[in-house]
Amino acid sequence: MQIYRESPHQTFPSGFSGFTNPAKEISGYDDWNRKLDRIVDRAKKWDIGIIVGVPAWIQMLLERIISKYKLKNIHEIWPNLCVYVHGGVAFEPYQNSFNKLLGKRINYIQTYLASEGFIAYQSKPHSKSMKLVLNNGIFYEFIPFNDQNFDSDGNLKRGAVALLIDEVQKGTEYALLITTCAGAWRYLIGDVVRFTDAAKAEIVITGRTKHFLSLCGEHLSVDNMNRAVELVENELDIEIREYTVTGMPQGTAFIHKWYVGCDNEVEVDLLRQVLDEKLKMLNDDYRIERSYALKEVQVHKIPLQNFYNWLKINGKEGGQSKFPRVLKGDRYLEWVNFLNNHAI
């Protein structure tokens, strides 16, 4: 069974040579579009059973293959494709549109890996939880992700107390602190996790320490945002592959401003209304603050390609790059400047 993978072959075990595609020649290309073009050109020669990669770029690859060979779905060219291993970003915003590229059901497997190590993996089918890997040279500590330990920008406060694996509780969100055999010492990796089963060390990733909104106590996590987007897609029968959100003061109150990458026809006011309703349903703090300090939610519907073009301009085009779900400070100003001068 062959596997398409995105990572360079320089660090790939030599024993897998001949069982993976693309070969080293293509994987070594720095130009992402050139790499995609070469993969598309050779796609008919391969028998792919497993695909591994970040959802946005894998989906773009499959769409290019389907378009070039005038296919109804990717299984017409890769009939043995049965597994997609994903990670790096929540899959929920992509799943509906991804499923439309398939001719039959496949298995989705979520992984949680970083340059510091392999942290967790989905150990059971049809589960959204992942099991922490506790025996591969990583020592974990967990800092409760709350106002006592982190400021409004997601920075760690002095005096924050870290807990060990036997002290965590189900349902509580924690920022992940790791120490590794490779030399990382109490490194705040930036991810926020929630335990779905503390005894079995099973978690879900709910966001990033810097990627959340709590201007007035709404405590809106990326997990809430992803789930709301998924519900909006289902209700309005649209595809929202990318989005980003920012928060800002407006007079004595606050607003949330959403930029939604959607190429379907949909009324923006309806999109805003349904999105707001889903967030209220998912997050009680958000629902309460929408009646008080969080006075307005704005939604800007823009072509999906703007997100990819922004990544390209910032040198982040490619399989391991992802658009930030929350923009703050200078990054938000850069995004607005891009939309004013380069948006399509």
Secondary structure, 3 states (H helix, E strand, C coil): CEEECCCCHHHCCHHHCCCEECCHHHHCCCCHHHHHHHHHHHHHHCCEEEEECCHHHHHHHHHHHHHHCCCCCHHHCCCCCCEEEECCCCCHHHHHHHHCCCCCCCEEEEEEEECCEEEEECCCCCCCCEEECCCCCEEEEEEECCCCCECCCCCECCCCCCECHHHCCCCCEEEEEEEECCCCCCEEEEEEEEEEECCCCEEEEEEECCCEECCCCCCEEHHHHHHHHHHHHHHHCCCCCEEEEEEEEECCEEEEEEEEECCCCCCHHHHHHHHHHHHHHHCHHHHHHCCCCEEEEEEEEECCHHHHHHHHHCCCCCCCCCCCCECCHHHHHHHHHHHHHHCC
